[in-house]
Amino acid sequence: MGVFDFFKKGAGIAQKRSANAAKIGKTAQERKDISIEILKSQGVPFTLHLPLRYETDEITPREKDEVIARAICSYAAIMCACSIRDEDKLADEDKQGARDFLDNRYGCIDKLTRMERRVTQGEASRDEAINMGWKYESLWALMWAMELVEELSFPSEICDCGFVMDTFSGGDFSARVKLRDTDEILQALDLIYRYHWACVNARVHGSDCAGLDEEVVMERRGGLEWLCCKGAENDNLTDEYNAWDYPDLNT
């Protein structure tokens, strides 16, 4: 059975949506303060000197259809990448399945990034496919932002890949999508940004980072960063070094 056959079926303190997280209009400093309290409670190392992230008025929210299209393209590329990773090639039936899924079913084949296009056409190397496979975590962040996932739990292990596949292979999910508030997304970004610092600090100094998985943290951060960088210089998916394939993950 081809990797795309299933498309035919349908054609610590976790980040719960608390009153604090849903509050609109927090400043970047307030978000930092909330994140620091979460880090303290989880025993995650932190520094008070890490810069603030975005103020709310610095962000142009992405449209729902834009986020849905990004999620669909990412999912298709991940599925193809997994096939290349496991089989060292992408079968013709899977190439066609990807085209049918992206174009005939969702009409967003023109929204692929350059790397996603290479993967879905079977032109990517195995190493490139392995890297694309990690985009499961960036996609998970988008699914959380679309309220398809209830919470972004502590990033110590990979996301529920089976749930991701069920969501995208079970029929059109777009009617269930409701984008979270910009302030809630910014709060999640601030926290994952500080998780990322803890991972880098632990790697450099050989210290403990409270069980965080750096690959998971990086990729989830990449998804959240993309949600918040609309209009930035690298926000052009047709460019090779675009904000989805190559997010700015400085700490």
C-alpha positions as CSV (number, residue, x, y, z in Angstrom):
1,M,0.0,0.0,0.0
2,G,1.4,3.4,-0.9
3,V,2.0,6.1,1.7
4,F,-0.9,8.1,0.3
5,D,-3.5,5.3,0.1
6,F,-5.0,6.3,3.4
7,F,-6.0,9.7,1.9
8,K,-8.8,7.9,0.1
9,K,-10.7,7.2,3.3
10,G,-12.2,10.6,3.5
11,A,-12.1,11.6,-0.6
12,G,4.5,19.6,34.1
13,I,2.3,22.7,33.7
14,A,0.8,22.2,30.3
15,Q,-0.3,25.1,28.2
16,K,-4.0,24.8,28.8
17,R,-6.2,27.6,27.7
18,S,-6.4,29.2,31.1
19,A,-7.9,32.6,31.7
20,N,-4.4,34.0,31.9
21,A,-3.4,32.5,28.6
22,A,-6.5,33.8,26.9
23,K,-6.2,37.3,28.2
24,I,-5.8,39.7,25.4
25,G,-3.2,42.5,25.2
26,K,-0.4,41.3,27.5
27,T,2.9,43.0,26.9
28,A,6.1,41.1,25.9
29,Q,7.4,41.6,29.5
30,E,4.2,40.2,31.0
31,R,4.5,37.2,28.8
32,K,8.1,36.7,29.8
33,D,7.1,36.9,33.5
34,I,4.4,34.3,33.0
35,S,6.9,32.0,31.1
36,I,9.5,32.4,33.9
37,E,7.0,31.3,36.5
38,I,6.2,28.2,34.4
39,L,9.9,27.4,34.0
40,K,10.4,27.7,37.7
41,S,7.6,25.3,38.4
42,Q,8.9,22.8,35.9
43,G,12.5,23.0,37.1
44,V,13.7,24.2,33.7
45,P,16.8,26.4,33.8
46,F,16.3,30.0,32.6
47,T,18.1,33.3,32.3
48,L,16.5,36.7,33.0
49,H,18.7,38.2,30.3
50,L,17.1,36.6,27.3
51,P,15.5,39.4,25.2
52,L,11.8,39.9,25.0
53,R,9.9,38.6,22.0
54,Y,7.2,40.4,20.0
55,E,4.8,43.0,21.3
56,T,1.3,42.3,20.1
57,D,1.1,45.3,17.8
58,E,4.3,44.1,16.0
59,I,2.5,41.1,14.7
60,T,0.2,40.7,11.7
61,P,-1.9,37.7,12.3
62,R,-2.1,35.1,9.6
63,E,-5.4,34.4,7.9
64,K,-7.1,31.1,8.7
65,D,-6.9,29.9,5.1
66,E,-3.2,30.6,5.0
67,V,-2.5,28.5,8.1
68,I,-4.7,25.7,6.8
69,A,-2.8,25.6,3.5
70,R,0.5,25.6,5.2
71,A,-0.6,22.7,7.4
72,I,-1.8,20.7,4.4
73,C,1.4,21.3,2.4
74,S,3.6,20.4,5.4
75,Y,1.6,17.2,6.0
76,A,1.9,16.1,2.4
77,A,5.7,16.7,2.4
78,I,6.1,14.9,5.7
79,M,4.3,11.8,4.4
80,C,6.5,11.8,1.3
81,A,9.6,12.4,3.4
82,C,8.8,9.4,5.6
83,S,8.6,7.2,2.5
84,I,11.9,8.5,1.2
85,R,13.5,7.9,4.6
86,D,12.2,4.4,4.9
87,E,12.4,3.3,1.2
88,D,15.2,5.5,-0.1
89,K,12.9,6.7,-2.8
90,L,9.4,8.0,-3.4
91,A,7.3,5.6,-5.5
92,D,5.4,6.9,-8.5
93,E,2.1,6.1,-6.9
94,D,3.0,8.2,-3.9
95,K,4.1,11.1,-6.1
96,Q,0.7,11.0,-7.7
97,G,-1.0,10.6,-4.4
98,A,0.7,13.7,-3.1
99,R,-0.4,15.6,-6.3
100,D,-4.0,14.5,-5.9
101,F,-4.1,15.4,-2.2
102,L,-2.6,18.8,-2.7
103,D,-4.2,19.8,-6.0
104,N,-7.4,17.9,-6.5
105,R,-8.5,17.7,-2.9
106,Y,-7.3,21.0,-1.4
107,G,-6.1,23.1,-4.3
108,C,-2.9,24.3,-2.6
109,I,-0.1,22.7,-4.5
110,D,1.2,26.1,-5.5
111,K,1.7,26.9,-1.7
112,L,4.5,24.3,-1.4
113,T,7.9,25.6,-0.4
114,R,10.9,24.8,-2.6
115,M,12.0,22.0,-0.3
116,E,8.5,20.6,0.0
117,R,8.2,20.5,-3.7
118,R,11.5,18.6,-3.9
119,V,10.3,16.1,-1.4
120,T,6.9,15.5,-2.9
121,Q,8.5,15.1,-6.3
122,G,10.9,12.5,-5.0
123,E,14.0,14.6,-5.6
124,A,15.1,15.1,-2.0
125,S,18.0,13.1,-0.5
126,R,17.5,10.8,2.4
127,D,19.1,13.4,4.8
128,E,16.7,16.1,3.5
129,A,13.8,13.7,4.0
130,I,14.9,13.0,7.6
131,N,15.0,16.7,8.3
132,M,11.5,17.1,6.7
133,G,10.2,14.4,8.9
134,W,10.9,16.5,12.0
135,K,8.4,19.0,10.6
136,Y,5.8,16.9,12.4
137,E,6.5,19.1,15.4
138,S,6.1,22.4,13.5
139,L,2.8,21.0,12.1
140,W,1.8,20.1,15.6
141,A,2.2,23.7,16.6
142,L,0.0,24.8,13.7
143,M,-2.6,22.2,14.7
144,W,-2.6,23.7,18.3
145,A,-3.0,27.2,16.8
146,M,-5.9,25.9,14.8
147,E,-7.5,24.4,17.9
148,L,-7.2,20.9,16.4
149,V,-4.9,20.1,19.4
150,E,-6.1,21.1,22.8
151,E,-2.7,21.9,24.4
152,L,1.0,22.1,23.7
153,S,2.3,19.8,26.4
154,F,5.8,19.8,27.9
155,P,8.1,19.1,24.9
156,S,9.9,16.1,26.2
157,E,8.7,13.7,23.6
158,I,7.4,13.7,20.0
159,C,3.9,14.6,19.2
160,D,1.1,12.1,18.5
161,C,1.8,11.2,14.9
162,G,-1.1,8.9,14.6
163,F,-3.5,11.7,15.6
164,V,-1.9,14.0,13.0
165,M,-2.5,11.3,10.3
166,D,-6.1,10.7,11.4
167,T,-6.8,14.4,11.3
168,F,-5.6,14.9,7.7
169,S,-6.7,11.6,6.2
170,G,-10.2,11.6,7.7
171,G,-11.8,14.2,5.5
172,D,-11.9,17.9,5.2
173,F,-11.0,19.3,8.7
174,S,-11.1,23.0,7.8
175,A,-14.6,23.6,9.1
176,R,-13.3,22.7,12.6
177,V,-10.5,25.2,12.5
178,K,-10.6,28.3,14.7
179,L,-7.4,30.2,15.1
180,R,-6.3,31.0,18.6
181,D,-5.8,34.6,19.7
182,T,-2.6,36.3,18.7
183,D,-1.8,36.9,22.4
184,E,-2.2,33.2,23.2
185,I,0.1,32.2,20.3
186,L,2.7,34.8,21.4
187,Q,2.6,33.4,25.0
188,A,3.3,29.9,23.6
189,L,6.1,31.3,21.5
190,D,7.7,33.1,24.4
191,L,7.7,29.9,26.5
192,I,9.1,27.7,23.7
193,Y,11.8,30.4,23.1
194,R,12.9,30.0,26.7
195,Y,12.7,26.2,26.5
196,H,15.0,26.5,23.5
197,W,17.5,28.6,25.5
198,A,17.5,25.9,28.2
199,C,18.2,23.2,25.6
200,V,21.1,25.1,24.0
201,N,22.6,26.0,27.4
202,A,22.4,22.4,28.5
203,R,24.1,21.2,25.3
204,V,26.9,23.7,25.5
205,H,27.6,23.2,29.2
206,G,26.7,19.5,29.5
207,S,24.0,20.3,32.1
208,D,20.4,19.2,32.7
209,C,17.5,20.7,30.9
210,A,14.7,19.0,32.8
211,G,13.9,16.4,30.1
212,L,13.3,18.8,27.2
213,D,13.9,17.3,23.8
214,E,15.8,19.9,21.8
215,E,14.6,18.7,18.4
216,V,11.0,18.8,19.5
217,V,11.5,22.3,21.0
218,M,13.2,23.6,17.9
219,E,10.6,22.4,15.5
220,R,7.6,23.5,17.6
221,R,9.3,26.9,17.9
222,G,9.7,27.0,14.2
223,G,6.0,26.5,13.6
224,L,5.1,29.2,16.2
225,E,7.7,31.6,14.7
226,W,6.1,31.2,11.3
227,L,2.7,32.1,12.7
228,C,4.2,35.4,14.0
229,C,6.5,36.5,11.1
230,K,3.9,37.5,8.4
231,G,5.4,40.2,6.2
232,A,9.0,39.6,7.4
233,E,11.8,39.7,4.8
234,N,12.0,35.9,4.7
235,D,8.2,35.4,4.6
236,N,8.1,34.3,1.0
237,L,7.7,30.5,0.6
238,T,9.0,30.6,-3.0
239,D,12.4,31.7,-1.7
240,E,14.9,29.0,-0.9
241,Y,15.6,30.3,2.6
242,N,12.1,31.0,3.7
243,A,10.6,31.3,7.2
244,W,9.1,27.8,7.2
245,D,12.0,25.7,6.0
246,Y,14.6,27.9,7.6
247,P,13.1,29.7,10.6
248,D,15.1,32.2,12.7
249,L,15.8,30.2,15.8
250,N,18.4,32.4,17.5
251,T,18.3,32.3,21.3
